[in-house]
Amino acid sequence: MDDRIPVHLEVTGLIRAVQAEGGFATVLAKGEPDAGTLMIICCENGTKLRAYERMPQLDGTRTWSLSKEQDTDNKSDFSDFMARRQRQDSDLWILELDVANPERFIGN
């Protein structure tokens, strides 16, 4: 049995939490509302983009792991990564959190 909450509820909760802290959160891509996967893009003032995804661990848990960091010399590489992940997983949600210390919202 899957005990995960539906992704659209998690996204809504994250958006509200970030906004309550004075930050900005936006959905960059919508996936399947209930069983989709979620990628979080963390940034501060639109810079230093970092992509986090939940990855299965050996003990069966799924923890947030850093998938990609933006290279300041090649910013298009990060956009290409997001587009490639979206093509690979049509159920993928991409949520951007632009707030001070955004990783705190995903427990990192």
N, CA, C and O atoms as a DFTB+ gen file, in Angstrom:
432 C
 N C O
     1  1       0.832      -1.182       0.000
     2  2       0.000       0.000       0.000
     3  2       0.870       1.237       0.000
     4  3       1.848       1.304       0.744
     5  1       0.530       2.224      -0.825
     6  2       1.292       3.450      -0.959
     7  2       0.749       4.486       0.019
     8  3      -0.427       4.845      -0.044
     9  1       1.604       4.970       0.927
    10  2       1.152       5.920       1.931
    11  2       1.519       7.366       1.601
    12  3       1.460       8.232       2.474
    13  1       1.896       7.634       0.359
    14  2       2.228       8.992      -0.047
    15  2       0.953       9.815      -0.216
    16  3      -0.092       9.301      -0.617
    17  1       1.066      11.108       0.101
    18  2      -0.066      11.985      -0.164
    19  2      -0.055      12.337      -1.651
    20  3       1.001      12.299      -2.282
    21  1      -1.211      12.678      -2.218
    22  2      -1.239      13.061      -3.629
    23  2      -0.310      14.257      -3.890
    24  3      -0.227      15.180      -3.080
    25  1       0.370      14.224      -5.006
    26  2       1.363      15.251      -5.326
    27  2       0.740      16.641      -5.362
    28  3       1.354      17.601      -4.895
    29  1      -0.464      16.766      -5.907
    30  2      -1.053      18.106      -5.998
    31  2      -1.273      18.713      -4.614
    32  3      -1.209      19.934      -4.469
    33  1      -1.528      17.898      -3.598
    34  2      -1.671      18.411      -2.231
    35  2      -0.313      18.825      -1.658
    36  3      -0.201      19.850      -0.987
    37  1       0.698      18.032      -1.925
    38  2       2.048      18.370      -1.463
    39  2       2.519      19.680      -2.098
    40  3       3.099      20.529      -1.422
    41  1       2.269      19.838      -3.385
    42  2       2.654      21.054      -4.100
    43  2       1.937      22.262      -3.498
    44  3       2.562      23.291      -3.239
    45  1       0.629      22.139      -3.276
    46  2      -0.146      23.234      -2.699
    47  2       0.399      23.615      -1.321
    48  3       0.539      24.799      -1.015
    49  1       0.702      22.627      -0.503
    50  2       1.249      22.887       0.821
    51  2       2.601      23.579       0.771
    52  3       2.855      24.503       1.544
    53  1       3.471      23.141      -0.132
    54  2       4.783      23.774      -0.269
    55  2       4.656      25.219      -0.744
    56  3       5.361      26.100      -0.250
    57  1       3.768      25.464      -1.692
    58  2       3.562      26.832      -2.186
    59  2       3.112      27.741      -1.044
    60  3       3.647      28.836      -0.870
    61  1       2.145      27.291      -0.280
    62  2       1.635      28.110       0.836
    63  2       2.698      28.343       1.900
    64  3       2.800      29.446       2.438
    65  1       3.487      27.327       2.210
    66  2       4.535      27.472       3.218
    67  2       5.594      28.477       2.777
    68  3       6.035      29.307       3.572
    69  1       5.999      28.404       1.523
    70  2       7.009      29.333       1.003
    71  2       6.457      30.751       0.971
    72  3       7.153      31.693       1.351
    73  1       5.218      30.916       0.523
    74  2       4.607      32.246       0.484
    75  2       4.460      32.829       1.887
    76  3       4.625      34.034       2.074
    77  1       4.152      31.988       2.872
    78  2       4.019      32.456       4.254
    79  2       5.342      32.980       4.808
    80  3       5.355      33.794       5.731
    81  1       6.446      32.512       4.243
    82  2       7.776      32.972       4.651
    83  2       8.265      34.139       3.792
    84  3       9.421      34.546       3.900
    85  1       7.390      34.677       2.939
    86  2       7.753      35.814       2.106
    87  2       8.450      35.447       0.813
    88  3       8.982      36.319       0.127
    89  1       8.453      34.170       0.471
    90  2       9.110      33.715      -0.749
    91  2       8.131      33.586      -1.894
    92  3       6.960      33.948      -1.778
    93  1       8.622      33.071      -2.988
    94  2       7.849      32.890      -4.209
    95  2       7.951      31.429      -4.621
    96  3       9.038      30.854      -4.651
    97  1       6.809      30.842      -4.936
    98  2       6.796      29.453      -5.405
    99  2       5.883      29.368      -6.614
   100  3       4.814      29.978      -6.642
   101  1       6.312      28.610      -7.611
   102  2       5.499      28.473      -8.814
   103  2       5.659      27.087      -9.415
   104  3       6.723      26.471      -9.345
   105  1       4.573      26.620     -10.004
   106  2       4.588      25.330     -10.700
   107  2       5.115      25.566     -12.111
   108  3       4.514      26.316     -12.881
   109  1       6.219      24.938     -12.450
   110  2       6.796      25.058     -13.791
   111  2       6.241      24.004     -14.741
   112  3       6.202      24.205     -15.954
   113  1       5.810      22.872     -14.170
   114  2       5.222      21.791     -14.976
   115  2       4.292      20.980     -14.088
   116  3       4.618      20.663     -12.945
   117  1       3.123      20.650     -14.638
   118  2       2.157      19.820     -13.915
   119  2       2.206      18.405     -14.449
   120  3       2.225      18.177     -15.658
   121  1       2.226      17.468     -13.531
   122  2       2.185      16.068     -13.881
   123  2       0.872      15.456     -13.449
   124  3      -0.134      16.153     -13.317
   125  1       0.880      14.173     -13.232
   126  2      -0.316      13.457     -12.786
   127  2      -0.647      13.918     -11.365
   128  3       0.224      13.876     -10.497
   129  1      -1.896      14.360     -11.104
   130  2      -2.225      14.991      -9.828
   131  2      -2.079      14.104      -8.592
   132  3      -1.720      14.603      -7.525
   133  1      -2.340      12.838      -8.707
   134  2      -2.326      11.985      -7.523
   135  2      -1.047      11.180      -7.368
   136  3      -0.468      11.160      -6.282
   137  1      -0.597      10.524      -8.409
   138  2       0.532       9.605      -8.298
   139  2       1.773      10.085      -9.033
   140  3       2.703       9.306      -9.244
   141  1       1.806      11.351      -9.425
   142  2       2.961      11.864     -10.148
   143  2       4.194      11.957      -9.265
   144  3       4.120      11.749      -8.054
   145  1       5.311      12.265      -9.870
   146  2       6.555      12.475      -9.142
   147  2       6.811      13.974      -9.063
   148  3       6.208      14.756      -9.798
   149  1       7.706      14.368      -8.169
   150  2       7.929      15.790      -7.911
   151  2       9.412      16.113      -7.942
   152  3      10.225      15.446      -7.303
   153  1       9.748      17.152      -8.699
   154  2      11.089      17.719      -8.691
   155  2      10.960      19.132      -8.111
   156  3      10.101      19.909      -8.525
   157  1      11.816      19.443      -7.160
   158  2      11.831      20.763      -6.543
   159  2      13.063      21.509      -7.039
   160  3      14.184      21.012      -6.941
   161  1      12.843      22.705      -7.572
   162  2      13.946      23.578      -7.963
   163  2      14.094      24.613      -6.858
   164  3      13.193      25.424      -6.644
   165  1      15.212      24.593      -6.159
   166  2      15.482      25.546      -5.092
   167  2      16.380      26.652      -5.634
   168  3      17.359      26.394      -6.334
   169  1      16.025      27.888      -5.296
   170  2      16.864      29.016      -5.697
   171  2      16.648      30.169      -4.725
   172  3      15.724      30.161      -3.912
   173  1      17.516      31.145      -4.834
   174  2      17.426      32.342      -4.012
   175  2      17.599      33.537      -4.931
   176  3      18.657      33.730      -5.529
   177  1      16.541      34.339      -5.035
   178  2      16.511      35.486      -5.947
   179  2      16.787      35.072      -7.389
   180  3      17.450      35.792      -8.135
   181  1      16.275      33.911      -7.771
   182  2      16.403      33.436      -9.141
   183  2      17.778      32.953      -9.533
   184  3      18.042      32.744     -10.717
   185  1      18.664      32.768      -8.566
   186  2      20.027      32.323      -8.870
   187  2      20.350      31.043      -8.104
   188  3      19.594      30.622      -7.228
   189  1      21.460      30.442      -8.440
   190  2      21.955      29.226      -7.779
   191  2      20.906      28.118      -7.806
   192  3      20.564      27.566      -6.760
   193  1      20.399      27.792      -8.974
   194  2      19.359      26.774      -9.095
   195  2      19.891      25.396      -8.744
   196  3      20.987      25.007      -9.148
   197  1      19.070      24.652      -7.965
   198  2      19.395      23.290      -7.569
   199  2      18.139      22.448      -7.714
   200  3      17.066      22.849      -7.261
   201  1      18.261      21.295      -8.336
   202  2      17.124      20.392      -8.549
   203  2      17.223      19.224      -7.574
   204  3      18.256      18.562      -7.474
   205  1      16.128      18.986      -6.858
   206  2      16.038      17.868      -5.920
   207  2      14.926      16.929      -6.362
   208  3      13.865      17.365      -6.808
   209  1      15.188      15.624      -6.230
   210  2      14.185      14.599      -6.518
   211  2      14.258      13.558      -5.413
   212  3      15.304      13.350      -4.799
   213  1      13.129      12.912      -5.175
   214  2      13.125      11.816      -4.197
   215  2      13.695      10.576      -4.871
   216  3      13.256      10.171      -5.947
   217  1      14.675       9.992      -4.217
   218  2      15.317       8.802      -4.756
   219  2      15.139       7.643      -3.784
   220  3      15.283       7.814      -2.574
   221  1      14.824       6.458      -4.317
   222  2      14.676       5.284      -3.446
   223  2      16.008       4.935      -2.784
   224  3      17.066       4.983      -3.412
   225  1      15.929       4.584      -1.505
   226  2      17.108       4.197      -0.742
   227  2      17.076       2.682      -0.515
   228  3      16.047       2.043      -0.731
   229  1      18.173       2.125      -0.091
   230  2      18.268       0.686       0.140
   231  2      17.282       0.196       1.201
   232  3      16.835      -0.951       1.153
   233  1      16.943       1.062       2.156
   234  2      16.020       0.650       3.219
   235  2      14.548       0.810       2.821
   236  3      13.659       0.602       3.646
   237  1      14.288       1.178       1.561
   238  2      12.917       1.314       1.078
   239  2      12.336       2.708       1.202
   240  3      11.252       2.973       0.683
   241  1      13.041       3.608       1.883
   242  2      12.556       4.983       1.999
   243  2      12.889       5.753       0.724
   244  3      13.658       5.292      -0.119
   245  1      12.299       6.918       0.610
   246  2      12.572       7.802      -0.531
   247  2      12.954       9.164       0.033
   248  3      12.113       9.863       0.598
   249  1      14.216       9.539      -0.119
   250  2      14.695      10.800       0.437
   251  2      15.044      11.773      -0.681
   252  3      15.350      11.375      -1.805
   253  1      14.990      13.059      -0.343
   254  2      15.333      14.093      -1.317
   255  2      16.827      14.053      -1.580
   256  3      17.634      14.058      -0.650
   257  1      17.185      14.013      -2.853
   258  2      18.586      13.992      -3.269
   259  2      18.814      15.074      -4.313
   260  3      17.957      15.335      -5.158
   261  1      19.971      15.691      -4.240
   262  2      20.346      16.701      -5.225
   263  2      20.625      16.017      -6.558
   264  3      21.508      15.166      -6.657
   265  1      19.856      16.402      -7.591
   266  2      20.026      15.806      -8.921
   267  2      20.897      16.643      -9.834
   268  3      21.627      16.114     -10.673
   269  1      20.815      17.980      -9.660
   270  2      21.537      18.854     -10.596
   271  2      21.706      20.226      -9.964
   272  3      20.797      20.733      -9.307
   273  1      22.876      20.823     -10.165
   274  2      23.121      22.211      -9.778
   275  2      23.399      23.016     -11.033
   276  3      24.016      22.522     -11.976
   277  1      22.943      24.253     -11.038
   278  2      23.164      25.111     -12.199
   279  2      24.633      25.519     -12.271
   280  3      25.228      25.953     -11.285
   281  1      25.190      25.368     -13.452
   282  2      26.551      25.815     -13.733
   283  2      26.440      27.259     -14.218
   284  3      25.811      27.519     -15.244
   285  1      27.037      28.187     -13.499
   286  2      26.896      29.603     -13.859
   287  2      27.501      29.915     -15.229
   288  3      27.129      30.904     -15.861
   289  1      28.426      29.082     -15.685
   290  2      29.026      29.299     -16.996
   291  2      28.197      28.698     -18.127
   292  3      28.395      29.048     -19.291
   293  1      27.273      27.798     -17.798
   294  2      26.454      27.140     -18.818
   295  2      25.032      26.967     -18.276
   296  3      24.613      25.857     -17.946
   297  1      24.298      28.078     -18.189
   298  2      22.960      28.066     -17.588
   299  2      21.965      27.245     -18.395
   300  3      21.008      26.720     -17.827
   301  1      22.161      27.121     -19.693
   302  2      21.219      26.359     -20.518
   303  2      21.263      24.868     -20.191
   304  3      20.292      24.153     -20.440
   305  1      22.370      24.395     -19.640
   306  2      22.492      22.985     -19.272
   307  2      21.430      22.600     -18.239
   308  3      20.894      21.493     -18.289
   309  1      21.125      23.500     -17.307
   310  2      20.116      23.230     -16.288
   311  2      18.729      23.140     -16.917
   312  3      17.952      22.247     -16.578
   313  1      18.418      24.047     -17.820
   314  2      17.135      24.008     -18.535
   315  2      17.009      22.737     -19.363
   316  3      15.941      22.127     -19.416
   317  1      18.094      22.344     -20.003
   318  2      18.100      21.100     -20.782
   319  2      17.833      19.896     -19.884
   320  3      17.108      18.980     -20.272
   321  1      18.418      19.895     -18.679
   322  2      18.201      18.813     -17.726
   323  2      16.715      18.713     -17.362
   324  3      16.143      17.622     -17.373
   325  1      16.093      19.851     -17.042
   326  2      14.666      19.836     -16.678
   327  2      13.809      19.339     -17.843
   328  3      12.891      18.544     -17.639
   329  1      14.094      19.791     -19.040
   330  2      13.334      19.358     -20.217
   331  2      13.505      17.859     -20.463
   332  3      12.544      17.166     -20.799
   333  1      14.723      17.367     -20.296
   334  2      14.993      15.933     -20.481
   335  2      14.231      15.100     -19.451
   336  3      13.640      14.078     -19.798
   337  1      14.240      15.533     -18.176
   338  2      13.507      14.816     -17.136
   339  2      12.000      14.814     -17.416
   340  3      11.314      13.825     -17.159
   341  1      11.502      15.923     -17.940
   342  2      10.078      16.010     -18.262
   343  2       9.715      15.060     -19.400
   344  3       8.646      14.449     -19.385
   345  1      10.603      14.934     -20.384
   346  2      10.363      13.985     -21.474
   347  2      10.402      12.541     -20.969
   348  3       9.638      11.697     -21.436
   349  1      11.290      12.262     -20.021
   350  2      11.432      10.918     -19.473
   351  2      10.248      10.520     -18.605
   352  3       9.921       9.337     -18.516
   353  1       9.598      11.488     -17.963
   354  2       8.527      11.208     -17.002
   355  2       7.383      12.197     -17.221
   356  3       7.427      13.323     -16.725
   357  1       6.375      11.779     -17.955
   358  2       5.247      12.669     -18.259
   359  2       4.398      12.973     -17.025
   360  3       3.571      13.884     -17.060
   361  1       4.588      12.225     -15.933
   362  2       3.864      12.465     -14.682
   363  2       4.598      13.437     -13.757
   364  3       4.131      13.707     -12.650
   365  1       5.733      13.959     -14.198
   366  2       6.595      14.791     -13.365
   367  2       6.022      16.195     -13.152
   368  3       5.633      16.884     -14.095
   369  1       5.987      16.587     -11.889
   370  2       5.705      17.969     -11.507
   371  2       7.047      18.644     -11.267
   372  3       7.962      18.029     -10.721
   373  1       7.171      19.903     -11.670
   374  2       8.367      20.681     -11.362
   375  2       7.906      21.933     -10.629
   376  3       7.133      22.730     -11.161
   377  1       8.392      22.095      -9.401
   378  2       8.002      23.206      -8.541
   379  2       9.239      24.006      -8.181
   380  3      10.226      23.450      -7.699
   381  1       9.189      25.308      -8.413
   382  2      10.303      26.188      -8.057
   383  2       9.996      26.885      -6.743
   384  3       8.921      27.458      -6.562
   385  1      10.963      26.828      -5.826
   386  2      10.869      27.518      -4.545
   387  2      11.960      28.577      -4.504
   388  3      13.146      28.247      -4.461
   389  1      11.569      29.843      -4.517
   390  2      12.523      30.946      -4.494
   391  2      12.345      31.683      -3.171
   392  3      11.467      32.533      -3.023
   393  1      13.199      31.336      -2.220
   394  2      13.108      31.860      -0.863
   395  2      14.454      31.611      -0.188
   396  3      15.224      30.761      -0.636
   397  1      14.738      32.337       0.873
   398  2      15.979      32.100       1.611
   399  2      15.980      30.677       2.167
   400  3      14.997      30.237       2.763
   401  1      17.066      29.974       1.974
   402  2      17.245      28.606       2.461
   403  2      16.075      27.694       2.077
   404  3      15.421      27.136       2.958
   405  1      15.805      27.536       0.787
   406  2      14.637      26.765       0.358
   407  2      14.693      25.278       0.710
   408  3      13.646      24.637       0.802
   409  1      15.867      24.723       0.906
   410  2      15.980      23.303       1.226
   411  2      15.290      22.955       2.550
   412  3      14.940      21.796       2.773
   413  1      15.094      23.925       3.412
   414  2      14.419      23.636       4.691
   415  2      12.997      23.165       4.496
   416  3      12.443      22.504       5.375
   417  1      12.383      23.490       3.353
   418  2      11.008      23.086       3.093
   419  2      10.896      21.618       2.669
   420  3       9.809      21.041       2.669
   421  1      12.027      21.034       2.313
   422  2      12.001      19.606       1.941
   423  2      12.852      18.785       2.912
   424  3      13.132      17.612       2.664
   425  1      13.256      19.400       4.003
   426  2      13.977      18.658       5.040
   427  2      15.436      18.427       4.756
   428  3      16.035      17.515       5.325
   429  1      16.028      19.229       3.891
   430  2      17.475      19.096       3.602
   431  2      18.237      20.237       4.213
   432  3      19.459      20.304       4.082
